[in-house]
Amino acid sequence: MNVELDFIALTKATGIWMQGAHHVIKGPSSLADHEFLGTVYTYFEGYLDTLIEKTMMITGSDSVACPVKIIAGISAISRRFMSPVGHTSTEIMITTAEMLSSYKNELERFYMFCEEEGLLSMGFDDFLMATSSDIENFIYLVSRRAGNE
């Protein structure tokens, strides 16, 4: 795989995990957690579409949108984190914080790659910076929740 495709697969895998967690979370804080995870997975789904389109534009290649390659990447990535099924809401939210922090680190690596390769237009730079800010906000919110129990 290539760096761009790896990051797109990671984005899709993170959104899928958040959606699954959204569906199975239970417990005393489950309504708030359910809504938070819904917000996060909805964000990732909208973000993914724009990410793929912008990446296709800057690379000049539509291979980054190949569903077969993205699915292969998702399969490999999905082994990094526990399944949310059968875990407490606290465990799920701790894993959510870990996943979002990991995603932020990968976003920074992706940004640096794009910068080194000369792929950053002003618009793509702005898009990735805004994403970083959004992810930091999600990390802040989930870390406060995960730290309360």
N, C-alpha and C positions, 0 to 999 in steps of 0.2 A: 504494500500500500504506500501511498505518498502522504506527506504531512497534511495536505489539505483534506484529503479523503479521510484520514485518521481523525482529524478534528471534527469533521462532519459526522462521522460514525459515533464519536464520543458524544456529540450534541444530541443526536437521535437516541442513543442508549440512555443518556441522562434523563431525557424527557420521558421515555418509556418507563424507566424505573420510578420516576416521580408520579407518573400516572398510576402505576400499579400500587404504590404506597398510598396514594390518595384513595384508592378503592378499598384497601384492606385495613386501614388504620382503625383501631378501636381503643377505647379507654376514656378516662375522665376528661381529657383535653381533646377528644377525637374530633369534635365539630370544628374547633379552631384549627387543628392540625389538618383536617380534611380540606378546609377552605384554603389554608396556606399552600398545601401541596397541589391543590387545583390551580391556584394562581401560578405556581412555579411551572407545572407541566404545560399549562396553556401558554406561558411565556416561551418556553422552549420550542413548542410547536410553531409558533409564529416566527420566532427568531430563526429557526432552522430553514424555513422557506427563503427568507431574505439572505441568510448566510450562503445557501447553495447558489442562489441567483447571482449574488455579488462575487462569489468565488469563481463561478463560471465566467463571469465578465472579466475579472482581472487575470485569470489564467488562460483564457481563450480556449478552454477545454470543457466539454460537457461530461467527461468521465467522472468528475466529482459528484455528479448526480446519479450515477449508476446504482440502481437499487440492489443489484446482486452484490456489488462490492461493499455498499453501505451495510447490508445485512451481515456479510462476512465479518466486517469490523465490529458490528454490534455484538455478535456472538463471542468474539474474543474479549471484548470490553466487559461484557456482562458477568464474567467470572471474577472481576475485581472486588465486587461488593456483595454483601449478603442479599438474599431475597427478602423482601419485606413481609412475605407470607409467614405467619406463625410467630411473629415478634411483637413485643410490646410497643406501645406508641413512643415510649422514651427511646427504645433501641432504634426504632425507625427514624426518629428525629435526629438522634446522634449520627446515624448513618447518612441522613440527608445533609447534615452539616459537613461531614467528611467528604461526601460526594461533591458538594458545591465548592468546597475549598480545593479539592483536587481539580475540578473543572476550571476554577479561576487560575490555578497554576498552569494548566494546559492552554488556556486562553492566552496567558502571557507568553508562553513558548510559541504559540501560533503567531501571535503579533510580531515577536522578534524574528521568526522565520520570514514572515511577509515583508518586514522591514529590510532584512538582509538581502532578500531576493528582488527588492525593488517593486513589490506588488502593492504597496500602500498608496492608493489615491487619497485625496483629502476626505472623500466620502467614506471610503472603506476604513480609513483610520478613525474617523468620527464614529462610525458604526461599531467598531471593536471597542473603542473607549467607552461608549455608552453602555455596551454590554458588560464591560468590566464593572462599571458603576452599579448596574442593576444586580449583578451577581454578588457584589460586595454587600449590597443592601439585603439580599436574601440571606447571605451568611450571617449578617448581624441579627436579623430577625430570628432565624432558626437557632442560632447560638444562645440567644437569650432564652428561648423556649427550652432547649435541651439542658441548659444550666439550671433551670428552675426546679428540677426534680432530682 
